[in-house]
Amino acid sequence: MAATAEWICTRCGSTNRRLVPDGARRAVDECLTCHTRHELEADARPVRWRARPLGKKAA
């Protein structure tokens, strides 16, 4: 079964959600509003995850 990882974009402040496998501690997602990619890490709270923006990929 999957769990919901809720996180707040560090760039625009939008709340985002992603389904992650049960037991997952990390994930990567993209903000639906500004499209900034973030690395997500599980927090002490079961739903809200910490988000850290990822650098731009080299082309």
C-alpha positions as CSV (number, residue, x, y, z in Angstrom):
1,M,0.0,0.0,0.0
2,A,1.1,3.6,-0.5
3,A,1.4,6.5,1.9
4,T,1.0,10.2,1.2
5,A,4.0,12.5,1.4
6,E,2.9,16.1,1.8
7,W,5.5,18.8,1.3
8,I,5.8,22.5,0.8
9,C,7.8,24.0,-2.1
10,T,10.7,26.0,-0.9
11,R,10.5,28.3,-4.0
12,C,6.8,29.2,-4.2
13,G,5.3,27.9,-1.0
14,S,2.7,25.6,-2.6
15,T,1.6,22.5,-0.9
16,N,2.2,19.3,-2.9
17,R,1.5,15.6,-2.3
18,R,3.1,12.5,-3.7
19,L,2.2,8.8,-3.1
20,V,5.2,6.9,-1.8
21,P,5.6,3.2,-1.0
22,D,5.1,2.3,2.7
23,G,8.3,2.6,4.6
24,A,9.9,5.0,2.2
25,R,12.1,7.6,3.8
26,R,13.2,9.6,0.7
27,A,11.6,10.6,-2.6
28,V,12.0,13.1,-5.4
29,D,9.1,15.2,-6.7
30,E,8.4,18.3,-8.8
31,C,6.2,21.2,-7.6
32,L,3.0,21.3,-9.6
33,T,3.0,25.1,-9.6
34,C,6.6,26.2,-10.3
35,H,8.1,22.9,-11.5
36,T,11.1,23.1,-9.1
37,R,12.4,19.6,-8.3
38,H,12.8,18.7,-4.7
39,E,14.3,15.9,-2.7
40,L,11.9,14.8,0.0
41,E,12.8,13.3,3.3
42,A,10.4,11.8,5.9
43,D,9.9,14.0,9.0
44,A,8.8,13.1,12.5
45,R,5.2,14.0,11.5
46,P,3.8,11.1,9.5
47,V,2.4,13.1,6.6
48,R,4.5,16.3,6.2
49,W,7.9,15.7,4.7
50,R,10.9,18.0,4.5
51,A,11.7,19.4,1.0
52,R,15.1,20.5,-0.3
53,P,15.4,21.9,-3.8
54,L,17.6,20.0,-6.2
55,G,20.1,21.8,-8.4
56,K,19.6,22.1,-12.1
57,K,20.7,19.2,-14.3
58,A,23.6,19.7,-16.6
59,A,22.4,19.6,-20.2
